[in-house]
């Protein structure tokens, strides 16, 4: 085990933690908005009204939250790759 292995493992674990913490909040809020949007759609279908095809504030917020969660997941994946590289480097 060399210093390079330890550095890669440490950086990888740090990136996994940062990625998880960055993805957790937006993903939870995204799921809540998605559930709320589905509830509104069910209510409007029951009421007999139709939804307009335009973007709503919730749909724009869901796009932003999805992008933030995706960024966190990518950071976590990079961290995982660094951990694997730490095991492969001799």
C-alpha positions, -999 to +999 in steps of 0.1 A: +000+000+000+015+032-011+009+068-005-008+071-039-033+044-030-042+062+003-046+095-015-069+080-041-090+062-015-092+094+006-101+116-023-126+090-036-144+086-002-145+124+002-161+128-033-186+101-026-197+118+006-198+152-011-218+138-040-243+121-017-248+152+004-253+173-028-277+148-044-298+139-013-316+173-008-326+180-044-337+144-049-360+145-019-375+178-030-378+166-066-397+135-054-420+156-033-428+180-062-433+150-085-458+135-061-476+169-057-478+173-095-493+138-099-518+147-072-528+179-090-531+160-123-554+134-106-575+162-091-579+180-125-588+147-142-614+140-116-627+176-119-630+172-157-606+200-165-575+198-186-541+210-178-524+235-201-495+222-220-471+250-209-444+249-184-454+255-148-432+268-120-431+233-105-420+217-137-391+242-140-382+236-104-382+199-111-358+204-140-334+224-118-336+199-090-330+170-114-299+187-127-286+194-092-292+157-082-275+145-114-244+167-106-242+151-071-245+116-086-217+123-111-195+136-083-202+104-064-194+083-094-161+100-099-153+093-062-162+056-067-138+055-098-110+070-077-116+043-050-114+016-076-083+032-091-068+032-056-071-006-056-057-010-091-026+012-088+004-006-075 
